[in-house]
Amino acid sequence: MKKVLHMTFAVLAMASIALGADDTLGTWKYNTAKSKPATGVSPIKDLTVVREASDGGVKISAKGERADGSKIDTTTIAKYDGKEVEVTGSGLTWDTTAVKPVSASTLTEERSKKGGKYHSTVRTVVSKDGKTMTSTSKGTDADGKPFTAVAVFDKQ
């Protein structure tokens, strides 16, 4: 009986870690004043990102517009296992991403463009008060040049 009880607690502990909190969930609005876009890409004029829990991971919907008038309209469904998944839609430089949680308030991502030079590592952190989400990207742009960008979002 003790062994069964210990196994039950072990399974519940692992499940709570796997289904742990994700402070990035919710609706986020891009803050153009606080963000620092990468050079060579039309800056984002308006962007709303909705992050919803989805079967051991997250569904990310992004809709907005760049300064040049081009639209951003994408959807991604990723597990928190660090495995590459497709980003569907249009308006982003990358078409695949892999997401890993670091803690409830921090995630890392690897973003790439299949058949292209674009690759970035992204660290996303939600502030202690839960009102601000900051994603810092470092990598190689579509032309093969190094870049750094910071995207700041306000919780809606």
C-alpha positions as CSV (number, residue, x, y, z in Angstrom):
1,M,0.0,0.0,0.0
2,K,2.9,2.4,0.9
3,K,4.5,1.7,-2.5
4,V,1.2,2.6,-4.4
5,L,0.8,5.8,-2.3
6,H,4.4,6.8,-3.0
7,M,4.0,6.2,-6.8
8,T,0.7,8.2,-6.8
9,F,2.5,11.2,-5.1
10,A,5.4,10.9,-7.6
11,V,3.1,10.9,-10.6
12,L,1.1,13.9,-9.2
13,A,4.4,15.8,-8.5
14,M,5.6,15.2,-12.1
15,A,2.2,16.2,-13.5
16,S,2.2,19.5,-11.5
17,I,5.7,20.3,-12.9
18,A,4.6,19.4,-16.5
19,L,1.4,21.4,-16.2
20,G,3.0,24.2,-14.1
21,A,2.1,27.8,-14.3
22,D,2.9,29.8,-17.3
23,D,2.8,33.5,-16.6
24,T,3.0,34.3,-20.4
25,L,-0.6,33.1,-20.9
26,G,-3.1,35.9,-21.7
27,T,-3.5,38.8,-24.1
28,W,-0.4,41.0,-24.7
29,K,-0.2,44.3,-26.6
30,Y,3.2,45.3,-28.2
31,N,4.6,48.5,-26.7
32,T,6.3,50.3,-29.5
33,A,7.8,53.0,-27.3
34,K,9.7,50.5,-25.1
35,S,10.6,48.0,-27.8
36,K,13.9,48.0,-29.9
37,P,13.3,46.3,-33.3
38,A,16.1,44.7,-35.3
39,T,17.6,46.8,-38.1
40,G,16.6,45.9,-41.6
41,V,13.0,44.9,-40.8
42,S,10.0,47.2,-40.9
43,P,9.2,48.0,-37.3
44,I,6.0,46.8,-35.8
45,K,3.3,49.5,-35.6
46,D,0.6,47.4,-33.8
47,L,0.6,43.9,-32.5
48,T,-1.6,41.8,-30.2
49,V,-0.5,38.4,-29.1
50,V,-2.8,35.9,-27.4
51,R,-1.2,33.0,-25.6
52,E,-3.5,30.2,-24.5
53,A,-2.8,26.9,-22.7
54,S,-2.9,24.0,-25.2
55,D,-2.3,20.3,-24.4
56,G,1.0,20.5,-22.6
57,G,2.1,23.7,-24.3
58,V,0.8,26.9,-25.8
59,K,-1.2,28.3,-28.7
60,I,0.1,31.6,-29.8
61,S,-2.0,33.9,-32.1
62,A,-0.4,37.1,-33.3
63,K,-2.2,39.8,-35.3
64,G,-1.0,43.2,-36.2
65,E,0.8,45.5,-38.7
66,R,4.2,46.7,-39.5
67,A,5.1,50.4,-40.3
68,D,5.3,49.6,-44.0
69,G,1.6,48.4,-44.0
70,S,2.4,44.6,-44.2
71,K,0.2,42.5,-42.0
72,I,1.2,40.0,-39.3
73,D,-1.3,37.2,-38.8
74,T,0.2,33.9,-37.4
75,T,-0.7,30.9,-35.3
76,T,1.6,28.6,-33.5
77,I,0.8,25.5,-31.4
78,A,3.9,24.3,-29.5
79,K,4.5,21.9,-26.7
80,Y,7.0,22.9,-23.9
81,D,9.4,20.1,-25.1
82,G,11.8,22.2,-27.1
83,K,10.8,20.4,-30.3
84,E,10.5,22.5,-33.5
85,V,7.0,23.2,-34.8
86,E,5.6,25.2,-37.7
87,V,4.5,28.8,-37.5
88,T,1.5,29.2,-39.9
89,G,0.4,32.5,-41.4
90,S,2.3,35.5,-42.6
91,G,4.3,38.5,-41.5
92,L,7.1,37.0,-39.4
93,T,10.7,36.4,-40.4
94,W,10.7,32.8,-39.0
95,D,8.5,29.9,-39.9
96,T,9.5,27.4,-37.1
97,T,9.9,27.7,-33.4
98,A,10.8,25.5,-30.4
99,V,9.7,26.5,-26.9
100,K,11.1,25.5,-23.5
101,P,10.1,26.7,-20.1
102,V,12.8,27.9,-17.7
103,S,10.3,28.8,-14.9
104,A,6.7,30.0,-14.6
105,S,7.8,33.5,-15.7
106,T,10.6,32.7,-18.2
107,L,10.6,30.8,-21.6
108,T,13.3,30.3,-24.2
109,E,12.7,29.8,-27.9
110,E,14.7,28.9,-31.0
111,R,13.2,30.5,-34.1
112,S,14.3,29.7,-37.7
113,K,13.4,30.1,-41.3
114,K,13.6,26.8,-43.2
115,G,15.9,27.1,-46.2
116,G,17.0,30.6,-45.0
117,K,19.7,32.2,-42.9
118,Y,17.4,33.5,-40.2
119,H,17.9,32.0,-36.8
120,S,17.4,33.5,-33.3
121,T,17.4,32.6,-29.7
122,V,14.7,34.3,-27.7
123,R,14.4,34.7,-23.9
124,T,11.0,35.8,-22.7
125,V,10.5,37.1,-19.2
126,V,7.3,38.2,-17.5
127,S,7.8,40.9,-14.8
128,K,7.1,40.0,-11.1
129,D,3.9,42.1,-11.2
130,G,2.7,40.2,-14.3
131,K,2.1,43.3,-16.3
132,T,5.0,43.3,-18.7
133,M,6.5,40.6,-20.9
134,T,9.9,41.2,-22.5
135,S,11.3,39.1,-25.3
136,T,15.0,39.6,-26.1
137,S,16.1,38.1,-29.4
138,K,19.7,37.5,-30.6
139,G,20.7,35.8,-33.8
140,T,21.3,36.0,-37.5
141,D,18.9,37.9,-39.8
142,A,17.7,36.9,-43.3
143,D,20.8,38.4,-44.8
144,G,23.1,36.5,-42.4
145,K,24.0,39.5,-40.3
146,P,23.9,39.4,-36.5
147,F,21.1,41.2,-34.7
148,T,19.6,41.9,-31.3
149,A,16.0,43.0,-30.8
150,V,13.8,43.6,-27.7
151,A,10.0,43.3,-27.9
152,V,8.1,44.6,-24.9
153,F,4.4,43.7,-24.3
154,D,1.8,45.0,-21.9
155,K,-0.7,42.7,-20.4
156,Q,-4.3,43.5,-21.4
